[in-house]
């Protein structure tokens, strides 16, 4: 059962005002900046989905490119190669991703992997998945797959351009963040944090570690796959080097860590700050001095992590509490 914390968040006027303002942004921004915000929302959704495993359960998974690739490449292949509607492809891909996530969680429990071993084995799964995608013609191989033109046909899983994609990603990212809030305020969230803090102690007091690990990984994998399917529909091109590469998981982990691991809104904050920063730096400085935008971006990330090891969200909350105390 979910406690009152979730319902308080859901009933917060500030949350709904923020969502309404965000929903109105396409009316005020040009397509370039709207594209940047859409990509940022993609990473908000991905980082928040990863947070269920990496932040709450403390299982630093690098296999999430496998789930993104499943949602993107498999759904695209089902439509392009077999003519299957992408709505059905989304469901099929999510089911496959959930099964793979459950398998990885079972392997972790069955062989009692330590944290470093879990990181390495999930990275191995991600690398193997990238090799499979790049070498399998059904999934497009190294050349990828070109999806049909987006004409805005909702029945065919089309968004109607950048505005429609923005609204879809805004809704999807909001839902995934609220799922984080719900889990944190439900027994599952307490069990996951207990497992994260001391797995052996959790087992000793009767926590079903296997069941909760599988549940967390399955939920995370399914959500990640759904985001992958929506992302590839927006891109209209299924690029294996972008959507099935372990590099995308490293970015997700970075955003979640900078924002605040294990917090419902932490990964979202990290993605909303760092993705636009990276895109703007690339656009403004990428042509001036080769690599300069990467250097500045890296310096900013290092400074943030060194200044706030627990992430930006706890820091913001601390500052807000101090101001409230001063005002009183």
KOLDOTOR-696481 format. One record per residue: x, y, z of N, C-alpha, C, O in turn. Coordinates in steps of 0.05 Angstrom, whole numbers, padded with zeros to 5 digits, always signed. Layout:
KOLDOTOR-696481
XYZXYZXYZXYZ
...
//
This chain:
KOLDOTOR-696481
+00017-00024+00000+00000+00000+00000+00018+00025+00000+00038+00026+00014
+00010+00045-00016+00025+00070-00018+00016+00088+00004-00007+00091+00010
+00036+00101+00018+00029+00119+00040+00022+00146+00030+00020+00151+00006
+00016+00164+00049+00006+00191+00042+00025+00208+00026+00017+00228+00013
+00051+00202+00028+00071+00219+00014+00065+00221-00016+00069+00242-00028
+00057+00198-00028+00052+00198-00057+00028+00216-00063+00029+00232-00082
+00006+00214-00048-00018+00229-00053-00013+00259-00048-00026+00276-00061
+00004+00266-00029+00010+00294-00024+00026+00305-00048+00021+00328-00056
+00044+00289-00059+00058+00298-00083+00040+00302-00106+00041+00322-00120
+00022+00283-00110+00003+00284-00132-00016+00308-00129-00025+00319-00150
-00023+00315-00105-00041+00337-00100-00027+00365-00098-00041+00385-00093
-00001+00365-00102+00014+00390-00099+00007+00410-00121+00011+00403-00145
-00003+00434-00115-00009+00454-00136+00016+00461-00152+00015+00466-00176
+00039+00462-00138+00064+00470-00151+00071+00450-00174+00080+00459-00195
+00066+00425-00169+00072+00404-00189+00055+00409-00214+00066+00408-00237
+00030+00414-00211+00012+00417-00233+00016+00443-00248+00014+00444-00273
+00023+00464-00233+00030+00489-00246+00055+00486-00263+00056+00496-00286
+00075+00472-00252+00100+00467-00267+00094+00451-00293+00105+00457-00314
+00077+00431-00291+00071+00414-00314+00055+00430-00335+00060+00427-00359
+00037+00447-00326+00022+00464-00345+00040+00484-00359+00037+00488-00384
+00058+00496-00344+00077+00514-00357+00095+00499-00377+00101+00509-00399
+00104+00475-00369+00121+00460-00387+00106+00452-00412+00117+00452-00434
+00080+00445-00409+00063+00437-00432+00059+00461-00451+00054+00457-00475
+00060+00485-00441+00056+00509-00458+00081+00518-00472+00079+00536-00490
+00104+00507-00466+00129+00516-00478+00130+00514-00509+00141+00532-00521
+00118+00493-00521+00119+00492-00550+00106+00517-00564+00112+00522-00587
+00089+00531-00550+00076+00554-00561+00095+00579-00561+00089+00599-00575
+00117+00577-00546+00135+00600-00543+00163+00595-00554+00178+00614-00558
+00170+00570-00560+00198+00564-00568+00199+00556-00597+00180+00545-00608
+00222+00562-00610+00225+00552-00638+00233+00522-00637+00238+00511-00616
+00234+00510-00661+00238+00481-00663+00265+00472-00652+00268+00450-00641
+00286+00489-00654+00313+00482-00645+00313+00478-00614+00322+00457-00605
+00303+00498-00600+00303+00495-00571+00283+00475-00561+00286+00462-00540
+00261+00472-00576+00242+00451-00569+00254+00423-00573+00248+00405-00557
+00270+00420-00593+00284+00394-00597+00303+00388-00573+00304+00366-00563
+00317+00409-00564+00335+00405-00541+00319+00396-00516+00327+00378-00502
+00297+00410-00512+00280+00402-00488+00268+00374-00491+00265+00360-00472
+00261+00367-00516+00251+00340-00520+00271+00319-00514+00265+00299-00501
+00296+00323-00523+00318+00304-00516+00323+00304-00486+00328+00283-00475
+00321+00327-00474+00325+00328-00444+00303+00312-00430+00309+00298-00411
+00279+00313-00440+00257+00298-00428+00261+00268-00433+00253+00251-00416
+00272+00260-00456+00279+00232-00460+00297+00222-00439+00294+00200-00428
+00317+00238-00432+00337+00230-00412+00326+00232-00384+00334+00218-00366
+00307+00250-00379+00292+00251-00354+00279+00224-00349+00281+00212-00328
+00264+00215-00370+00250+00189-00368+00269+00166-00364+00265+00149-00348
+00291+00166-00380+00310+00144-00378+00325+00143-00351+00328+00122-00339
+00334+00166-00342+00348+00168-00316+00329+00161-00293+00338+00148-00274
+00304+00169-00295+00285+00162-00273+00278+00133-00273+00275+00121-00252
+00276+00120-00297+00272+00091-00298+00296+00076-00287+00292+00057-00273
+00320+00085-00294+00344+00072-00283+00346+00076-00253+00356+00058-00239
+00337+00098-00242+00338+00104-00214+00325+00083-00196+00333+00079-00173
+00305+00069-00207+00291+00048-00192+00310+00026-00184+00308+00015-00162
+00329+00020-00202+00348-00001-00196+00374+00011-00185+00383+00002-00164
+00385+00031-00198+00411+00042-00190+00410+00059-00165+00428+00058-00149
+00388+00075-00162+00387+00093-00139+00374+00080-00115+00385+00081-00093
+00350+00068-00119+00335+00057-00096+00347+00031-00086+00350+00027-00062
+00354+00013-00105+00364-00014-00097+00394-00014-00095+00406-00034-00086
+00408+00006-00105+00437+00007-00104+00451-00012-00123+00474-00018-00119
+00436-00021-00143+00448-00040-00163+00456-00023-00188+00439-00017-00204
+00481-00017-00190+00491+00001-00212+00491-00015-00238+00511-00028-00245
+00469-00015-00252+00466-00030-00276+00476-00014-00300+00468+00009-00304
+00493-00027-00316+00501-00015-00342+00488-00029-00365+00498-00027-00388
+00467-00044-00360+00454-00060-00381+00430-00045-00393+00417-00056-00410
+00426-00021-00385+00401-00007-00394+00401+00000-00424+00380+00005-00436
+00425+00001-00436+00426+00004-00465+00413-00020-00479+00402-00018-00501
+00415-00043-00466+00401-00067-00476+00371-00063-00477+00358-00070-00496
+00360-00051-00456+00331-00046-00455+00323-00023-00474+00301-00025-00487
+00339-00003-00476+00334+00019-00495+00334+00007-00524+00317+00013-00540
+00355-00008-00530+00357-00020-00556+00335-00039-00562+00325-00040-00585
+00325-00054-00542+00302-00072-00546+00278-00056-00554+00264-00062-00573
+00273-00034-00539+00249-00018-00544+00251-00004-00571+00231-00001-00585
+00276+00005-00578+00279+00021-00603+00282+00003-00627+00267+00004-00646
+00303-00014-00627+00310-00030-00650+00289-00052-00656+00282-00057-00679
+00279-00066-00635+00260-00087-00640+00233-00076-00650+00222-00087-00669
+00224-00055-00637+00198-00044-00645+00200-00033-00674+00182-00036-00690
+00223-00020-00681+00227-00010-00708+00228-00033-00728+00216-00031-00749
+00242-00055-00721+00245-00078-00739+00218-00091-00743+00211-00100-00766
+00202-00093-00722+00176-00106-00725+00158-00091-00744+00142-00102-00759
+00160-00064-00744+00144-00048-00763+00156-00049-00791+00141-00054-00810
+00182-00044-00794+00194-00041-00820+00195-00068-00834+00190-00070-00858
+00203-00089-00820+00207-00115-00832+00181-00132-00834+00177-00146-00854
+00164-00130-00813+00140-00147-00813+00114-00132-00815+00093-00144-00817
+00115-00105-00815+00091-00089-00818+00074-00089-00793+00050-00082-00795
+00085-00095-00770+00070-00095-00744+00068-00066-00734+00088-00052-00732
+00044-00058-00727+00040-00031-00716+00058-00026-00692+00062-00044-00675
+00069-00002-00690+00088+00004-00669+00075+00004-00641+00089+00001-00621
+00049+00007-00639+00036+00004-00613+00039-00024-00603+00046-00029-00580
+00035-00044-00621+00039-00072-00614+00069-00077-00610+00077-00092-00592
+00086-00064-00626+00115-00067-00623+00124-00057-00596+00142-00069-00584
+00112-00035-00587+00119-00025-00561+00113-00045-00539+00130-00049-00521
+00090-00058-00540+00083-00078-00520+00101-00102-00521+00110-00112-00501
+00106-00112-00545+00124-00136-00549+00152-00130-00539+00163-00146-00524
+00162-00107-00546+00190-00099-00538+00191-00096-00508+00211-00104-00496
+00171-00084-00496+00171-00080-00467+00170-00107-00452+00183-00111-00432
+00155-00126-00463+00154-00153-00451+00181-00167-00453+00190-00180-00434
+00194-00165-00476+00220-00177-00480+00241-00164-00461+00256-00178-00448
+00240-00137-00459+00258-00123-00441+00253-00131-00412+00272-00134-00397
+00228-00133-00404+00222-00141-00377+00233-00169-00370+00243-00174-00348
+00230-00188-00389+00241-00215-00385+00271-00214-00383+00282-00229-00366
+00284-00198-00399+00314-00196-00398+00322-00184-00371+00342-00192-00359
+00307-00163-00362+00313-00151-00336+00310-00171-00313+00327-00172-00295
+00289-00187-00314+00285-00207-00293+00307-00228-00294+00316-00237-00272
+00316-00235-00318+00338-00255-00320+00364-00244-00307+00378-00258-00293
+00370-00218-00313+00395-00206-00302+00393-00205-00272+00412-00210-00258
+00369-00198-00261+00366-00196-00232+00369-00224-00220+00380-00227-00198
+00358-00245-00233+00360-00272-00223+00390-00281-00222+00398-00293-00203
+00405-00275-00243+00433-00282-00244+00448-00268-00221+00465-00281-00209
+00442-00243-00217+00454-00228-00195+00449-00243-00168+00468-00246-00152
+00425-00251-00163+00418-00264-00137+00430-00293-00136+00440-00301-00116
+00427-00307-00159+00435-00335-00159+00465-00338-00154+00473-00357-00140
+00481-00320-00164+00510-00323-00161+00521-00304-00140+00546-00301-00137
+00503-00290-00125+00511-00272-00103+00533-00253-00112+00554-00251-00099
+00528-00239-00134+00548-00220-00144+00551-00196-00126+00532-00185-00116
+00576-00188-00123+00582-00163-00109+00575-00140-00127+00568-00143-00150
+00578-00116-00116+00571-00092-00131+00588-00089-00156+00577-00083-00178
+00614-00093-00154+00631-00090-00177+00625-00112-00198+00625-00107-00222
+00621-00137-00188+00614-00159-00207+00588-00154-00221+00586-00160-00245
+00569-00142-00207+00543-00136-00220+00547-00115-00242+00535-00117-00263
+00563-00094-00236+00568-00074-00256+00581-00086-00281+00573-00080-00303
+00601-00104-00277+00615-00116-00299+00597-00134-00316+00599-00134-00340
+00581-00150-00302+00564-00169-00317+00542-00154-00332+00535-00163-00354
+00532-00133-00321+00512-00117-00336+00525-00103-00360+00512-00100-00381
+00550-00094-00357+00564-00082-00379+00569-00103-00401+00567-00097-00425
+00575-00128-00393+00578-00150-00412+00553-00155-00428+00553-00159-00452
+00530-00155-00414+00504-00158-00427+00500-00136-00448+00491-00141-00470
+00507-00111-00440+00503-00089-00458+00521-00091-00483+00512-00085-00505
+00546-00099-00479+00564-00102-00501+00555-00124-00520+00556-00121-00545
+00546-00147-00509+00536-00169-00525+00512-00160-00541+00509-00167-00565
+00494-00145-00528+00470-00135-00542+00477-00117-00566+00465-00119-00587
+00497-00100-00561+00506-00082-00583+00517-00098-00607+00512-00091-00630
+00532-00119-00601+00543-00136-00622+00521-00150-00637+00521-00152-00662
+00501-00160-00622+00478-00174-00635+00463-00155-00654+00457-00162-00676
+00457-00131-00644+00442-00111-00660+00457-00104-00685+00446-00103-00707
+00483-00099-00682+00499-00090-00705+00503-00112-00725+00509-00107-00749
+00501-00137-00717+00506-00160-00735+00481-00174-00745+00484-00193-00761
+00457-00166-00736+00433-00180-00744+00417-00163-00764+00408-00141-00758
+00414-00173-00788+00401-00158-00809+00372-00152-00803+00362-00131-00811
+00359-00169-00788+00331-00164-00781+00328-00139-00766+00308-00124-00769
+00347-00133-00749+00347-00108-00733+00360-00085-00747+00364-00063-00735
+00367-00089-00772+00379-00067-00788+00408-00069-00790+00420-00055-00807
+00421-00085-00773+00450-00088-00775+00464-00061-00769+00453-00044-00755
+00488-00058-00780+00503-00034-00775+00491-00009-00789+00497+00013-00782
+00474-00014-00809+00462+00008-00824+00438+00020-00811+00430+00042-00818
+00426+00006-00791+00403+00016-00778+00377+00013-00795+00378+00000-00815
+00356+00025-00785+00330+00023-00798+00317+00051-00801+00317+00066-00782
+00306+00056-00824+00292+00081-00828+00262+00077-00825+00250+00060-00839
+00249+00091-00807+00221+00088-00802+00205+00105-00822+00215+00124-00834
+00179+00097-00826+00162+00114-00844+00160+00142-00834+00163+00148-00810
+00155+00161-00852+00153+00189-00845+00131+00194-00825+00110+00182-00827
+00137+00212-00807+00117+00218-00786+00096+00238-00797+00103+00261-00802
+00072+00228-00800+00050+00245-00811+00030+00253-00789+00010+00266-00795
+00036+00245-00764+00018+00252-00743-00005+00233-00739-00024+00239-00725
-00003+00209-00751-00024+00189-00748-00020+00174-00721-00003+00157-00719
-00037+00181-00702-00034+00169-00675-00038+00139-00675-00024+00125-00661
-00056+00130-00692-00062+00101-00694-00037+00085-00704-00034+00062-00698
-00019+00099-00718+00005+00087-00728+00029+00093-00710+00052+00089-00718
+00024+00104-00687+00045+00111-00667+00063+00133-00679+00087+00131-00680
+00050+00155-00687+00064+00178-00698+00056+00203-00682+00033+00205-00674
+00075+00221-00678+00072+00243-00660+00065+00269-00674+00055+00288-00661
+00071+00271-00700+00066+00296-00714+00087+00317-00711+00081+00341-00710
+00112+00309-00710+00134+00328-00708+00144+00333-00680+00137+00319-00661
+00160+00354-00678+00174+00359-00652+00154+00368-00630+00159+00361-00607
+00133+00382-00637+00114+00391-00616+00100+00366-00604+00098+00364-00580
+00090+00349-00621+00077+00325-00611+00096+00307-00595+00088+00297-00574
+00120+00304-00605+00140+00288-00591+00146+00300-00563+00150+00286-00544
+00148+00327-00562+00153+00340-00537+00131+00334-00516+00137+00327-00493
+00106+00336-00525+00084+00330-00507+00084+00301-00498+00078+00295-00475
+00089+00283-00516+00090+00255-00509+00112+00250-00489+00108+00236-00469
+00136+00261-00494+00158+00256-00475+00154+00270-00448+00162+00260-00427
+00140+00293-00449+00134+00306-00424+00115+00289-00407+00119+00285-00383
+00094+00278-00420+00075+00261-00406+00089+00235-00396+00084+00227-00373
+00106+00223-00413+00119+00198-00405+00139+00202-00382+00140+00187-00364
+00154+00224-00384+00174+00229-00363+00159+00236-00336+00169+00228-00315
+00137+00250-00338+00122+00257-00313+00111+00231-00301+00112+00228-00276
+00101+00213-00317+00090+00187-00307+00113+00171-00293+00108+00160-00272
+00136+00170-00306+00158+00154-00294+00168+00167-00268+00175+00152-00250
+00170+00193-00267+00177+00206-00242+00157+00200-00220+00165+00195-00197
+00131+00201-00227+00111+00195-00207+00111+00165-00199+00105+00159-00176
+00120+00148-00217+00124+00120-00209+00146+00118-00189+00145+00102-00170
+00167+00134-00193+00189+00135-00173+00178+00143-00146+00185+00132-00125
+00161+00164-00146+00149+00174-00121+00132+00152-00108+00134+00148-00084
+00116+00138-00124+00099+00117-00114+00115+00095-00101+00108+00085-00080
+00137+00086-00115+00153+00064-00105+00167+00072-00079+00168+00057-00060
+00177+00097-00078+00190+00106-00053+00171+00107-00029+00180+00104-00007
+00146+00111-00035+00126+00113-00014+00110+00087-00010+00090+00087+00004
+00119+00066-00022+00106+00039-00020+00125+00020-00006+00149+00026-00004
+00116-00003+00004+00134-00022+00016+00157-00030-00001+00179-00035+00008
+00152-00032-00028+00174-00039-00046+00198-00020-00043+00221-00029-00043
+00192+00006-00041+00213+00025-00038+00229+00021-00012+00254+00024-00012
+00216+00015+00010+00230+00010+00035+00247-00015+00033+00269-00016+00044
+00236-00036+00020+00251-00061+00017+00276-00056+00000+00298-00066+00006
+00273-00041-00022+00296-00036-00040+00318-00020-00025+00342-00026-00029
+00310+00000-00009+00330+00015+00006+00344-00002+00027+00367+00002+00033
+00329-00020+00039+00341-00039+00058+00361-00057+00045+00383-00061+00055
+00354-00067+00021+00373-00083+00005+00397-00067-00002+00420-00077-00001
+00393-00042-00010+00416-00025-00018+00435-00020+00006+00459-00021+00002
+00424-00016+00029+00441-00009+00052+00455-00033+00063+00478-00031+00071
+00441-00056+00064+00454-00080+00075+00438-00105+00066+00417-00111+00079
+00446-00117+00045+00431-00139+00033+00429-00163+00052+00408-00175+00055
+00451-00170+00066+00451-00193+00084+00432-00188+00108+00418-00206+00116
+00433-00163+00118+00415-00157+00140+00386-00158+00131+00368-00166+00146
+00381-00149+00106+00354-00150+00096+00344-00179+00094+00321-00185+00101
+00361-00197+00085+00354-00225+00084+00349-00236+00112+00330-00252+00116
+00365-00228+00131+00363-00238+00158+00336-00230+00171+00326-00245+00188
+00325-00207+00164+00300-00199+00176+00275-00208+00160+00253-00200+00165
+00281-00224+00139+00258-00236+00124+00251-00222+00098+00230-00229+00087
+00266-00203+00088+00260-00190+00063+00266-00209+00040+00288-00220+00039
+00247-00212+00022+00251-00230-00001+00268-00215-00022+00257-00201-00039
+00294-00218-00020+00312-00203-00037+00309-00209-00066+00308-00191-00083
+00306-00235-00073+00303-00243-00101+00278-00230-00113+00280-00219-00135
+00256-00232-00100+00231-00222-00111+00232-00192-00115+00223-00182-00136
+00243-00177-00096+00244-00148-00098+00264-00139-00119+00260-00118-00132
+00287-00153-00121+00306-00146-00142+00294-00150-00170+00298-00134-00188
+00281-00173-00173+00269-00179-00199+00247-00158-00205+00244-00149-00228
+00231-00152-00185+00209-00132-00189+00221-00105-00198+00211-00093-00217
+00241-00096-00184+00253-00070-00190+00266-00070-00218+00261-00051-00233
+00281-00091-00225+00294-00091-00251+00273-00094-00273+00277-00082-00294
+00252-00110-00268+00232-00113-00289+00217-00087-00294+00213-00079-00317
+00209-00073-00273+00196-00047-00276+00214-00028-00291+00205-00014-00310
+00239-00026-00283+00258-00008-00295+00263-00015-00325+00263+00003-00342
+00265-00041-00331+00270-00049-00359+00246-00043-00376+00249-00034-00399
+00222-00048-00367+00198-00043-00382+00195-00013-00388+00190-00006-00411
+00198+00003-00368+00196+00032-00372+00218+00043-00391+00212+00059-00408
+00242+00032-00388+00264+00040-00406+00258+00033-00435+00263+00048-00453
+00247+00009-00439+00240+00000-00466+00219+00018-00478+00221+00024-00502
+00199+00025-00463+00178+00043-00473+00189+00069-00482+00182+00080-00503
+00207+00080-00466+00220+00106-00473+00236+00102-00499+00236+00119-00516
+00250+00079-00501+00266+00073-00525+00249+00073-00550+00257+00083-00571
+00225+00061-00548+00207+00060-00571+00197+00088-00579+00197+00095-00603
+00190+00104-00559+00181+00131-00565+00204+00148-00577+00200+00164-00594
+00228+00144-00566+00251+00159-00576+00257+00153-00605+00262+00171-00620
+00257+00127-00612+00263+00120-00640+00242+00130-00659+00247+00137-00682
+00217+00131-00650+00195+00142-00667+00200+00172-00672+00195+00182-00694
+00210+00186-00652+00215+00214-00655+00239+00218-00674+00239+00236-00691
+00260+00202-00671+00284+00205-00688+00278+00196-00716+00291+00206-00735
+00260+00178-00720+00252+00166-00746+00275+00149-00758+00271+00138-00780
+00297+00146-00744+00318+00128-00754+00329+00113-00730+00338+00124-00710
+00329+00086-00732+00339+00069-00711+00369+00065-00716+00377+00047-00731
+00385+00080-00702+00414+00079-00704+00426+00061-00682+00424+00069-00659
+00437+00038-00689+00447+00020-00668+00470+00032-00652+00473+00026-00628
+00486+00049-00665+00508+00061-00651+00500+00082-00630+00515+00090-00613
+00476+00092-00633+00465+00111-00614+00447+00098-00593+00448+00105-00570
+00430+00080-00602+00408+00069-00585+00415+00043-00572+00402+00035-00553
+00436+00029-00581+00443+00004-00568+00471+00004-00557+00482-00016-00549
+00483+00028-00556+00511+00030-00546+00511+00034-00515+00494+00049-00505
+00529+00020-00501+00531+00025-00472+00537+00053-00464+00533+00061-00441
+00546+00070-00483+00552+00098-00477+00527+00112-00467+00529+00130-00449
+00504+00105-00478+00479+00119-00469+00473+00113-00440+00461+00130-00426
+00480+00089-00431+00476+00083-00402+00494+00099-00385+00486+00108-00363
+00519+00104-00393+00537+00120-00378+00526+00148-00374+00528+00160-00353
+00514+00159-00395+00501+00185-00394+00478+00185-00373+00475+00204-00358
+00462+00164-00374+00439+00162-00356+00449+00162-00327+00439+00176-00310
+00470+00145-00321+00481+00143-00294+00492+00170-00286+00489+00178-00262
+00505+00184-00304+00516+00211-00298+00494+00230-00290+00497+00244-00270
+00473+00232-00305+00451+00250-00299+00438+00244-00272+00432+00261-00256
+00434+00218-00267+00421+00210-00242+00439+00216-00218+00429+00225-00197
+00465+00212-00221+00484+00217-00200+00486+00247-00194+00486+00255-00170
+00488+00263-00214+00490+00292-00210+00464+00303-00198+00465+00321-00180
+00441+00293-00206+00416+00303-00195+00411+00293-00166+00402+00308-00150
+00418+00268-00161+00413+00257-00134+00402+00229-00135+00379+00225-00141
+00419+00209-00130+00411+00181-00132+00391+00174-00111+00392+00184-00088
+00372+00157-00119+00352+00147-00100+00330+00167-00093+00312+00160-00078
+00331+00191-00104+00310+00211-00100+00291+00211-00124+00299+00206-00146
+00265+00216-00119+00246+00214-00140+00251+00235-00162+00248+00230-00186
+00259+00259-00154+00262+00281-00173+00292+00287-00179+00298+00304-00196
+00310+00272-00166+00338+00277-00170+00348+00272-00199+00359+00290-00211
+00343+00248-00210+00352+00243-00238+00339+00262-00258+00352+00270-00277
+00314+00270-00253+00301+00289-00271+00316+00316-00271+00320+00328-00292
+00323+00325-00247+00338+00350-00244+00364+00349-00259+00371+00367-00273
+00379+00327-00255+00405+00324-00268+00402+00325-00299+00418+00339-00312
+00383+00311-00310+00379+00310-00339+00370+00338-00349+00380+00346-00370
+00352+00351-00335+00342+00377-00344+00364+00398-00344+00362+00418-00359
+00384+00395-00327+00406+00415-00326+00428+00408-00345+00438+00426-00360
+00436+00383-00346+00460+00376-00362+00455+00372-00391+00472+00379-00408
+00432+00361-00399+00427+00357-00428+00426+00383-00443+00440+00386-00463
+00410+00403-00434+00410+00428-00448+00437+00442-00448+00446+00454-00467
+00451+00439-00425+00478+00451-00423+00497+00439-00445+00511+00454-00459
+00496+00413-00447+00513+00399-00467+00506+00407-00495+00524+00412-00512
+00480+00408-00501+00471+00415-00528+00478+00444-00535+00487+00450-00557
+00474+00462-00516+00480+00491-00521+00510+00495-00525+00519+00509-00543
+00526+00482-00508+00555+00484-00511+00565+00473-00538+00582+00485-00551
+00553+00451-00546+00560+00439-00572+00553+00458-00595+00568+00462-00614
+00529+00470-00593+00520+00488-00614+00536+00514-00615+00541+00524-00637
+00544+00524-00592+00557+00550-00591+00588+00548-00595+00600+00565-00607
+00599+00526-00584+00628+00524-00583+00640+00501-00599+00664+00499-00604
+00622+00483-00609+00632+00459-00623+00648+00465-00647+00667+00451-00654
+00641+00487-00661+00656+00494-00686+00680+00512-00681+00696+00516-00699
+00682+00524-00657+00703+00544-00652+00730+00529-00648+00748+00532-00664
+00732+00514-00626+00756+00499-00620+00747+00470-00617+00730+00464-00600
+00758+00452-00633+00749+00424-00631+00752+00412-00603+00773+00413-00591
+00730+00402-00592+00731+00389-00566+00727+00408-00543+00726+00399-00520
+00726+00435-00548+00724+00454-00526+00698+00450-00510+00699+00452-00486
+00676+00445-00524+00650+00442-00510+00651+00417-00492+00639+00418-00470
+00664+00396-00501+00667+00372-00484+00683+00378-00459+00677+00369-00437
+00705+00394-00463+00722+00401-00440+00707+00417-00419+00708+00411-00395
+00692+00438-00428+00677+00455-00410+00655+00438-00396+00651+00441-00372
+00641+00422-00411+00621+00404-00400+00632+00386-00378+00621+00383-00357
+00655+00375-00384+00669+00357-00365+00676+00372-00339+00673+00361-00317
+00687+00396-00342+00695+00412-00319+00670+00418-00302+00672+00416-00277
+00648+00425-00314+00623+00431-00299+00614+00407-00284+00607+00409-00260
+00614+00384-00296+00606+00359-00283+00624+00352-00260+00614+00345-00238
+00650+00355-00263+00669+00349-00242+00665+00367-00218+00665+00358-00195
+00662+00393-00224+00658+00413-00202+00632+00406-00187+00632+00407-00162
+00610+00400-00201+00585+00394-00188+00587+00369-00170+00578+00370-00147
+00600+00348-00181+00602+00323-00165+00620+00327-00141+00614+00317-00119
+00642+00343-00144+00660+00348-00121+00646+00366-00100+00650+00362-00076
+00630+00385-00109+00617+00404-00091+00594+00391-00077+00588+00397-00053
+00580+00373-00091+00556+00361-00079+00556+00331-00085+00543+00321-00104
+00571+00315-00069+00573+00286-00074+00546+00272-00074+00543+00251-00088
+00527+00282-00059+00501+00269-00058+00482+00279-00080+00459+00269-00081
+00491+00298-00096+00474+00307-00118+00463+00335-00113+00464+00345-00090
+00453+00347-00134+00443+00375-00132+00417+00377-00117+00412+00397-00103
+00399+00357-00118+00373+00360-00105+00376+00362-00075+00363+00380-00063
+00392+00346-00061+00395+00350-00032+00407+00377-00026+00399+00389-00005
+00424+00388-00043+00436+00414-00039+00414+00436-00041+00412+00453-00024
+00397+00434-00061+00375+00453-00065+00356+00452-00041+00347+00473-00031
+00350+00428-00032+00332+00425-00009+00344+00437+00016+00330+00450+00032
+00370+00434+00020+00384+00445+00043+00383+00476+00043+00377+00488+00063
+00388+00487+00019+00387+00517+00016+00359+00527+00022+00355+00547+00035
+00339+00512+00012+00311+00521+00015+00303+00520+00045+00289+00538+00054
+00312+00499+00059+00306+00497+00088+00319+00520+00103+00307+00531+00122
+00343+00527+00096+00357+00549+00109+00343+00575+00105+00340+00591+00124
+00333+00580+00081+00319+00605+00076+00293+00606+00091+00285+00627+00101
+00279+00583+00093+00254+00583+00108+00260+00588+00138+00245+00603+00151
+00281+00576+00148+00288+00580+00176+00295+00610+00181+00288+00621+00202
+00310+00622+00162+00318+00650+00165+00293+00668+00164+00291+00688+00179
+00274+00661+00146+00250+00677+00144+00233+00677+00169+00219+00696+00176
+00234+00655+00184+00219+00653+00209+00233+00669+00231+00222+00669+00254
//
